[in-house]
């Protein structure tokens, strides 16, 4: 298998995991508090990744400098996931997943604004096609809903 094929396979697996998380999340959202659910998820991830990092490569002393970075990054990710699970209490999982697919465009915009990173033409085309597909799903292929910005409850 070529490196390109491995990359595509990894992306496909990642996409399936994300898609499944929205479906499972919508089933769990009304039965458990999002803060509790995500606290358990983040704690488990921290322990598993910490052990893996220590075993595989070791953790250098400089990684412990400025620990506020980890709190800022983890806090913003935690807030995102708590709000996502709150949203899944009312939104359809397919629409929520479609909104998630707009994240790369937001990354590109903020990458340009904050770091002056310029995307290639091919990447811009791919992001545009993905965004159009996401908007198609979010607005149920209705031009009227799109122009009225009728996203539902």
N, CA, C and O of each residue as an XYZ file, in Angstrom:
612
protein
N       0.855     -1.181      0.000
C       0.000      0.000      0.000
C       0.899      1.240      0.000
O       1.842      1.331      0.785
N       0.600      2.184     -0.878
C       1.408      3.398     -0.982
C       1.140      4.316      0.207
O       0.156      4.152      0.928
N       2.027      5.278      0.397
C       1.854      6.236      1.486
C       0.566      7.049      1.286
O      -0.138      7.353      2.249
N       0.270      7.393      0.043
C      -0.958      8.142     -0.241
C      -2.185      7.322      0.132
O      -3.134      7.842      0.718
N      -2.161      6.042     -0.207
C      -3.292      5.166      0.130
C      -3.434      5.023      1.645
O      -4.552      5.008      2.162
N      -2.317      4.917      2.359
C      -2.354      4.837      3.817
C      -2.978      6.107      4.397
O      -3.779      6.049      5.330
N      -2.601      7.250      3.830
C      -3.173      8.513      4.287
C      -4.668      8.580      4.055
O      -5.419      9.018      4.927
N      -5.106      8.143      2.872
C      -6.539      8.141      2.565
C      -7.298      7.166      3.461
O      -8.407      7.464      3.905
N      -6.710      6.018      3.726
C      -7.342      5.035      4.604
C      -7.452      5.582      6.029
O      -8.476      5.413      6.692
N      -6.392      6.235      6.486
C      -6.427      6.831      7.830
C      -7.513      7.903      7.912
O      -8.235      7.981      8.906
N      -7.630      8.723      6.875
C      -8.658      9.767      6.861
C     -10.053      9.163      6.822
O     -10.961      9.675      7.478
N     -10.239      8.101      6.080
C     -11.526      7.419      6.017
C     -11.901      6.862      7.388
O     -13.042      6.997      7.828
N     -10.940      6.238      8.057
C     -11.203      5.702      9.404
C     -11.539      6.827     10.374
O     -12.461      6.695     11.179
N     -10.798      7.933     10.307
C     -11.068      9.088     11.164
C     -12.478      9.621     10.909
O     -13.209      9.939     11.847
N     -12.849      9.716      9.638
C     -14.181     10.216      9.287
C     -15.281      9.311      9.833
O     -16.311      9.791     10.305
N     -15.057      7.996      9.765
C     -16.060      7.063     10.290
C     -16.185      7.208     11.814
O     -17.290      7.152     12.355
N     -15.069      7.390     12.492
C     -15.119      7.584     13.943
C     -15.870      8.862     14.306
O     -16.685      8.866     15.229
N     -15.599      9.931     13.589
C     -16.279     11.201     13.862
C     -17.773     11.066     13.575
O     -18.600     11.487     14.385
N     -18.121     10.486     12.437
C     -19.535     10.314     12.084
C     -20.249      9.471     13.136
O     -21.375      9.784     13.524
N     -19.606      8.415     13.593
C     -20.201      7.575     14.633
C     -20.359      8.308     15.951
O     -21.301      8.054     16.702
N     -19.427      9.226     16.236
C     -19.512      9.944     17.512
C     -20.739     10.854     17.554
O     -21.327     11.046     18.618
N     -21.127     11.411     16.418
C     -22.325     12.258     16.407
C     -23.579     11.415     16.622
O     -24.478     11.811     17.364
N     -23.639     10.261     15.975
C     -24.804      9.389     16.140
C     -24.896      8.886     17.578
O     -25.968      8.940     18.181
N     -23.790      8.399     18.132
C     -23.798      7.926     19.518
C     -24.023      9.073     20.490
O     -24.727      8.925     21.489
N     -23.420     10.219     20.191
C     -23.586     11.384     21.057
C     -25.026     11.843     21.147
O     -25.483     12.251     22.215
N     -25.755     11.780     20.024
C     -27.160     12.203     20.057
C     -28.004     11.245     20.895
O     -28.994     11.650     21.505
N     -27.604      9.965     20.921
C     -28.344      8.993     21.744
C     -28.060      9.206     23.230
O     -28.934      8.986     24.069
N     -26.849      9.630     23.553
C     -26.459      9.787     24.959
C     -26.748     11.178     25.505
O     -26.838     11.355     26.720
N     -26.895     12.165     24.632
C     -26.973     13.568     25.052
C     -28.083     13.846     26.063
O     -27.897     14.653     26.973
N     -29.217     13.199     25.921
C     -30.333     13.472     26.829
C     -30.289     12.641     28.103
O     -31.147     12.804     28.971
N     -29.312     11.758     28.233
C     -29.274     10.851     29.377
C     -28.117     11.109     30.334
O     -28.115     10.579     31.445
N     -27.136     11.910     29.931
C     -25.991     12.193     30.786
C     -25.559     13.636     30.557
O     -25.629     14.151     29.441
N     -25.119     14.268     31.618
C     -24.687     15.659     31.514
C     -23.443     15.751     30.628
O     -22.493     14.992     30.825
N     -23.434     16.662     29.663
C     -22.282     16.783     28.768
C     -20.967     17.055     29.500
O     -19.912     16.583     29.075
N     -21.025     17.807     30.590
C     -19.788     18.092     31.327
C     -19.212     16.823     31.942
O     -17.998     16.619     31.918
N     -20.067     15.973     32.490
C     -19.596     14.718     33.083
C     -19.047     13.800     32.006
O     -17.967     13.230     32.160
N     -19.784     13.656     30.923
C     -19.356     12.790     29.827
C     -17.990     13.212     29.290
O     -17.109     12.375     29.091
N     -17.820     14.500     29.061
C     -16.563     14.974     28.500
C     -15.434     14.974     29.511
O     -14.277     14.797     29.131
N     -15.730     15.166     30.782
C     -14.684     15.066     31.804
C     -14.107     13.653     31.814
O     -12.891     13.480     31.898
N     -14.965     12.655     31.730
C     -14.502     11.265     31.692
C     -13.699     11.009     30.415
O     -12.646     10.374     30.465
N     -14.185     11.494     29.277
C     -13.480     11.313     28.009
C     -12.093     11.945     28.042
O     -11.115     11.331     27.616
N     -12.010     13.176     28.549
C     -10.729     13.878     28.572
C      -9.772     13.246     29.576
O      -8.573     13.164     29.310
N     -10.268     12.805     30.705
C      -9.411     12.145     31.687
C      -8.852     10.846     31.115
O      -7.658     10.572     31.238
N      -9.712     10.050     30.492
C      -9.257      8.796     29.880
C      -8.230      9.078     28.788
O      -7.211      8.392     28.710
N      -8.479     10.066     27.955
C      -7.542     10.402     26.880
C      -6.209     10.873     27.450
O      -5.153     10.493     26.943
N      -6.243     11.693     28.495
C      -5.002     12.191     29.096
C      -4.166     11.044     29.659
O      -2.951     11.003     29.466
N      -4.814     10.123     30.347
C      -4.089      8.987     30.925
C      -3.514      8.094     29.827
O      -2.335      7.740     29.871
N      -4.334      7.729     28.846
C      -3.883      6.831     27.774
C      -2.762      7.475     26.958
O      -1.736      6.844     26.702
N      -2.958      8.732     26.549
C      -1.938      9.399     25.743
C      -0.679      9.691     26.555
O       0.430      9.618     26.024
N      -0.839     10.020     27.831
C       0.327     10.251     28.684
C       1.180      9.011     28.823
O       2.405      9.077     28.720
N       0.538      7.879     29.058
C       1.273      6.609     29.163
C       1.932      6.265     27.832
O       3.098      5.872     27.800
N       1.191      6.410     26.733
C       1.744      6.096     25.413
C       2.938      6.993     25.093
O       3.954      6.508     24.593
N       2.833      8.278     25.370
C       3.940      9.201     25.098
C       5.155      8.851     25.943
O       6.287      8.887     25.459
N       4.922      8.516     27.194
C       6.027      8.163     28.092
C       6.726      6.881     27.632
O       7.954      6.801     27.640
N       5.944      5.889     27.235
C       6.511      4.602     26.822
C       7.224      4.714     25.473
O       8.324      4.186     25.312
N       6.614      5.390     24.513
C       7.148      5.424     23.156
C       8.353      6.362     23.032
O       9.390      5.964     22.503
N       8.230      7.578     23.504
C       9.297      8.557     23.264
C       9.800      9.230     24.536
O      10.821      9.917     24.501
N       9.120      9.052     25.632
C       9.485      9.790     26.835
C       8.947     11.200     26.776
O       8.688     11.724     25.692
N       8.780     11.812     27.914
C       8.255     13.176     27.973
C       9.387     14.086     28.440
O       9.837     13.974     29.580
N       9.859     14.996     27.563
C      10.970     15.866     27.950
C      10.553     16.866     29.019
O       9.382     17.227     29.134
N      11.531     17.303     29.795
C      11.275     18.245     30.889
C      10.643     19.546     30.387
O       9.810     20.140     31.072
N      11.041     19.987     29.191
C      10.506     21.253     28.680
C       9.008     21.175     28.372
O       8.363     22.213     28.222
N       8.447     19.981     28.276
C       7.008     19.840     28.047
C       6.204     20.328     29.251
O       5.019     20.641     29.132
N       6.859     20.389     30.409
C       6.171     20.844     31.616
C       6.292     22.347     31.830
O       5.721     22.886     32.778
N       7.029     23.027     30.961
C       7.132     24.480     31.037
C       5.828     25.091     30.529
O       5.244     24.589     29.570
N       5.381     26.136     31.144
C       4.167     26.863     30.763
C       2.954     25.934     30.657
O       2.385     25.784     29.575
N       2.557     25.316     31.762
C       1.418     24.389     31.702
C       0.091     25.061     31.362
O      -0.877     24.376     31.034
N       0.031     26.374     31.435
C      -1.196     27.081     31.077
C      -1.600     26.796     29.640
O      -2.780     26.879     29.302
N      -0.612     26.452     28.769
C      -0.923     26.149     27.366
C      -1.874     24.967     27.268
O      -2.814     24.971     26.473
N      -1.616     23.952     28.090
C      -2.438     22.749     28.054
C      -3.836     23.029     28.588
O      -4.821     22.487     28.087
N      -3.917     23.875     29.603
C      -5.234     24.243     30.137
C      -6.033     25.049     29.117
O      -7.239     24.848     28.972
N      -5.366     25.958     28.413
C      -6.044     26.761     27.396
C      -6.538     25.888     26.244
O      -7.687     26.004     25.818
N      -5.668     25.018     25.746
C      -6.045     24.143     24.634
C      -7.111     23.145     25.066
O      -8.125     22.988     24.386
N      -6.893     22.471     26.191
C      -7.866     21.497     26.683
C      -9.191     22.141     27.049
O     -10.255     21.572     26.805
N      -9.124     23.339     27.639
C     -10.353     24.046     28.003
C     -11.171     24.433     26.790
O     -12.395     24.301     26.800
N     -10.508     24.912     25.738
C     -11.261     25.288     24.532
C     -11.844     24.055     23.846
O     -12.962     24.098     23.335
N     -11.090     22.958     23.835
C     -11.627     21.725     23.255
C     -12.773     21.184     24.108
O     -13.784     20.720     23.581
N     -12.607     21.246     25.423
C     -13.670     20.784     26.319
C     -14.940     21.594     26.134
O     -16.036     21.035     26.088
N     -14.797     22.917     26.028
C     -15.958     23.782     25.805
C     -16.643     23.425     24.485
O     -17.871     23.366     24.418
N     -15.850     23.187     23.437
C     -16.409     22.813     22.142
C     -17.246     21.545     22.273
O     -18.377     21.499     21.788
N     -16.701     20.513     22.924
C     -17.414     19.239     23.009
C     -18.636     19.319     23.918
O     -19.654     18.689     23.631
N     -18.555     20.075     25.000
C     -19.730     20.244     25.852
C     -20.840     20.933     25.065
O     -21.997     20.518     25.118
N     -20.481     21.986     24.337
C     -21.491     22.680     23.531
C     -22.022     21.799     22.406
O     -23.198     21.885     22.052
N     -21.154     20.945     21.837
C     -21.606     20.025     20.799
C     -22.657     19.074     21.358
O     -23.687     18.845     20.723
N     -22.406     18.520     22.537
C     -23.373     17.597     23.130
C     -24.651     18.322     23.539
O     -25.736     17.745     23.463
N     -24.541     19.565     23.967
C     -25.752     20.350     24.239
C     -26.548     20.527     22.950
O     -27.773     20.402     22.952
N     -25.859     20.814     21.858
C     -26.521     20.972     20.567
C     -27.177     19.699     20.079
O     -28.225     19.738     19.434
N     -26.552     18.553     20.390
C     -27.113     17.275     19.954
C     -28.399     16.910     20.688
O     -29.080     15.959     20.304
N     -28.736     17.652     21.735
C     -30.016     17.412     22.418
C     -31.184     17.830     21.524
O     -32.287     17.300     21.652
N     -30.938     18.781     20.619
C     -32.028     19.269     19.771
C     -31.775     19.083     18.283
O     -32.726     18.987     17.508
N     -30.515     19.031     17.868
C     -30.197     18.964     16.437
C     -30.139     17.512     15.962
O     -29.922     16.588     16.746
N     -30.335     17.347     14.682
C     -30.168     16.040     14.061
C     -28.674     15.739     13.976
O     -27.890     16.630     13.652
N     -28.264     14.501     14.259
C     -26.831     14.186     14.216
C     -26.197     14.410     12.845
O     -25.031     14.797     12.767
N     -26.938     14.177     11.769
C     -26.379     14.377     10.430
C     -26.100     15.857     10.197
O     -25.065     16.208      9.631
N     -27.008     16.726     10.625
C     -26.787     18.167     10.470
C     -25.626     18.634     11.333
O     -24.829     19.467     10.900
N     -25.520     18.106     12.555
C     -24.416     18.483     13.437
C     -23.085     18.029     12.849
O     -22.096     18.758     12.917
N     -23.055     16.842     12.280
C     -21.834     16.345     11.644
C     -21.485     17.204     10.428
O     -20.308     17.445     10.157
N     -22.498     17.665      9.698
C     -22.245     18.522      8.547
C     -21.648     19.849      8.991
O     -20.770     20.385      8.316
N     -22.107     20.383     10.109
C     -21.524     21.614     10.649
C     -20.060     21.369     11.002
O     -19.208     22.225     10.762
N     -19.770     20.202     11.572
C     -18.393     19.862     11.925
C     -17.488     19.857     10.698
O     -16.306     20.185     10.798
N     -18.035     19.486      9.537
C     -17.206     19.444      8.334
C     -16.804     20.838      7.870
O     -15.949     20.966      6.994
N     -17.393     21.874      8.430
C     -16.988     23.244      8.102
C     -15.748     23.673      8.884
O     -15.191     24.739      8.618
N     -15.309     22.860      9.842
C     -14.151     23.196     10.672
C     -12.886     23.466      9.858
O     -12.179     24.426     10.165
N     -12.565     22.669      8.834
C     -11.346     22.974      8.066
C     -11.355     24.362      7.422
O     -10.311     25.007      7.330
N     -12.515     24.818      6.981
C     -12.572     26.166      6.401
C     -12.291     27.204      7.485
O     -11.568     28.172      7.252
N     -12.865     26.998      8.666
C     -12.598     27.929      9.771
C     -11.119     27.914     10.131
O     -10.540     28.960     10.426
N     -10.509     26.742     10.109
C      -9.073     26.638     10.381
C      -8.275     27.419      9.345
O      -7.313     28.108      9.684
N      -8.674     27.312      8.099
C      -7.993     28.051      7.039
C      -8.128     29.554      7.211
O      -7.158     30.293      7.044
N      -9.320     30.003      7.543
C      -9.554     31.441      7.734
C      -8.734     31.958      8.915
O      -8.053     32.977      8.799
N      -8.798     31.258     10.052
C      -8.046     31.708     11.215
C      -6.541     31.535     11.018
O      -5.754     32.321     11.546
N      -6.132     30.508     10.257
C      -4.714     30.351      9.930
C      -4.203     31.548      9.152
O      -3.082     32.008      9.370
N      -5.029     32.053      8.244
C      -4.632     33.235      7.481
C      -4.629     34.472      8.369
O      -3.667     35.241      8.369
N      -5.716     34.664      9.133
C      -5.826     35.863      9.963
C      -4.751     35.940     11.043
O      -4.189     37.008     11.288
N      -4.466     34.814     11.688
C      -3.536     34.819     12.815
C      -2.078     34.594     12.407
O      -1.170     35.178     12.999
N      -1.854     33.751     11.399
C      -0.493     33.353     11.051
C      -0.098     33.704      9.624
O       1.031     33.444      9.211
N      -1.017     34.292      8.871
C      -0.814     34.623      7.458
C      -0.461     33.399      6.621
O       0.318     33.491      5.672
N      -1.045     32.239      6.981
C      -0.853     31.029      6.188
C      -1.748     31.112      4.954
O      -2.940     31.400      5.064
N      -1.179     30.862      3.798
C      -1.924     30.925      2.545
C      -2.141     29.499      2.050
O      -1.206     28.700      1.991
N      -3.377     29.195      1.700
C      -3.707     27.857      1.213
C      -3.483     27.774     -0.295
O      -3.510     28.789     -0.991
N      -3.265     26.575     -0.786
C      -3.077     26.380     -2.227
C      -4.426     26.431     -2.936
O      -5.474     26.318     -2.300
N      -4.394     26.599     -4.226
C      -5.628     26.612     -5.016
C      -6.375     25.298     -4.933
O      -7.600     25.290     -4.815
N      -5.645     24.167     -4.995
C      -6.280     22.848     -4.898
C      -6.959     22.671     -3.549
O      -8.065     22.137     -3.467
N      -6.292     23.121     -2.493
C      -6.871     22.984     -1.157
C      -8.107     23.879     -1.021
O      -9.110     23.469     -0.436
N      -8.035     25.085     -1.554
C      -9.190     25.984     -1.504
C     -10.375     25.381     -2.258
O     -11.515     25.481     -1.806
N     -10.109     24.760     -3.399
C     -11.176     24.113     -4.164
C     -11.785     22.962     -3.364
O     -13.007     22.822     -3.307
N     -10.933     22.138     -2.747
C     -11.432     21.017     -1.949
C     -12.260     21.514     -0.765
O     -13.310     20.946     -0.466
N     -11.801     22.561     -0.091
C     -12.551     23.117      1.041
C     -13.891     23.698      0.582
O     -14.898     23.577      1.278
N     -13.893     24.323     -0.583
C     -15.136     24.900     -1.113
C     -16.140     23.804     -1.448
O     -17.321     23.924     -1.123
N     -15.680     22.740     -2.095
C     -16.576     21.624     -2.421
C     -17.139     21.009     -1.145
O     -18.331     20.712     -1.067
N     -16.283     20.819     -0.149
C     -16.742     20.276      1.135
C     -17.741     21.185      1.818
O     -18.726     20.710      2.383
N     -17.500     22.493      1.774
C     -18.417     23.450      2.402
C     -19.768     23.469      1.698
O     -20.809     23.533      2.350
N     -19.753     23.415      0.377
C     -21.018     23.391     -0.372
C     -21.806     22.134     -0.010
O     -23.020     22.194      0.186
N     -21.116     20.996      0.080
C     -21.791     19.754      0.472
C     -22.355     19.835      1.875
O     -23.465     19.367      2.126
N     -21.601     20.423      2.795
C     -22.084     20.567      4.177
C     -23.310     21.472      4.220
O     -24.295     21.156      4.887
N     -23.251     22.588      3.514
C     -24.400     23.507      3.497
C     -25.611     22.855      2.836
O     -26.747     23.111      3.236
N     -25.382     22.024      1.839
C     -26.461     21.281      1.178
C     -27.194     20.414      2.191
O     -28.424     20.359      2.197
N     -26.434     19.735      3.048
C     -27.023     18.866      4.070
C     -27.699     19.696      5.161
O     -28.822     19.394      5.565
N     -27.026     20.729      5.634
C     -27.545     21.540      6.734
C     -28.888     22.163      6.368
O     -29.806     22.191      7.188
N     -29.005     22.660      5.143
C     -30.233     23.351      4.727
C     -31.167     22.456      3.921
O     -32.056     22.955      3.231
N     -30.978     21.148      3.999
C     -31.843     20.187      3.322
C     -32.036     20.508      1.842
O     -33.131     20.345      1.303
N     -30.988     20.958      1.203
C     -30.990     21.278     -0.231
C     -32.058     22.297     -0.592
O     -32.578     22.283     -1.707
N     -32.387     23.179      0.341
C     -33.420     24.185      0.099
C     -32.773     25.566     -0.025
O     -32.214     26.097      0.935
N     -32.861     26.128     -1.220
C     -32.317     27.464     -1.447
C     -33.047     28.488     -0.581
O     -32.435     29.439     -0.095
N     -34.353     28.297     -0.388
C     -35.137     29.210      0.454
C     -34.621     29.190      1.885
O     -34.434     30.245      2.491
N     -34.389     27.992      2.434
C     -33.865     27.890      3.801
C     -32.470     28.499      3.900
O     -32.130     29.137      4.897
N     -31.664     28.296      2.856
C     -30.301     28.841      2.863
C     -30.323     30.365      2.856
O     -29.627     30.997      3.651
N     -31.115     30.960      1.968
C     -31.148     32.422      1.877
C     -31.814     33.047      3.097
O     -31.494     34.177      3.468
N     -32.741     32.318      3.725
C     -33.374     32.821      4.949
C     -32.550     32.460      6.193
O     -32.889     32.870      7.303
N     -31.482     31.704      6.007
C     -30.661     31.167      7.092
C     -31.523     30.467      8.109
O     -31.385     30.673      9.315
N     -32.432     29.621      7.599
C     -33.354     28.855      8.436
C     -32.701     27.515      8.780
O     -32.825     26.540      8.039
N     -32.005     27.487      9.921
C     -31.291     26.280     10.318
C     -32.137     25.387     11.219
O     -31.686     24.318     11.632
N     -33.335     25.808     11.522
C     -34.191     25.019     12.404
C     -33.847     25.276     13.854
O     -33.075     26.179     14.176
N     -34.441     24.455     14.742
C     -34.192     24.627     16.170
C     -32.785     24.190     16.442
O     -32.333     24.240     17.586
